[in-house]
Amino acid sequence: MDGRSREGVTYPSSESGQMDVNPRFANEPRWLWESVALWENGELADPRTLDYMVAGRPPTLEQLNADVTASRQVYEVGYTIGEFVVARGGKEALPPVGRRAPR
């Protein structure tokens, strides 16, 4: 864990479960694993309340992968990314943590 304070009890469980199943996941790519954790925990931030989304300037993957000290946008849009993946391919389209390709 990286010491982030998150509301809700299950969020840390999701990440630690990922580490137990695949110790090499190292939160890479950050946008993906944070999105999965946020979606699984139902942590929606309404994109209509985010100035950059309302203005039609969604963050890039580079911005979403930024260190937590540089950007927290992934926590604002991660659930929506997970929701998009599920809408397109069903829940099974979210990456199961145990099936990541080895590096």
Secondary structure as GFF3:
##gff-version 3
##sequence-region A 1 103
A	DSSP	alpha_helix	10	21	.	.	.	ID=ss1
A	DSSP	alpha_helix	30	40	.	.	.	ID=ss2
A	DSSP	three_ten_helix	47	49	.	.	.	ID=ss3
A	DSSP	alpha_helix	51	54	.	.	.	ID=ss4
A	DSSP	alpha_helix	61	64	.	.	.	ID=ss5
A	DSSP	alpha_helix	73	89	.	.	.	ID=ss6
A	DSSP	three_ten_helix	91	93	.	.	.	ID=ss7
A	DSSP	three_ten_helix	97	99	.	.	.	ID=ss8
###
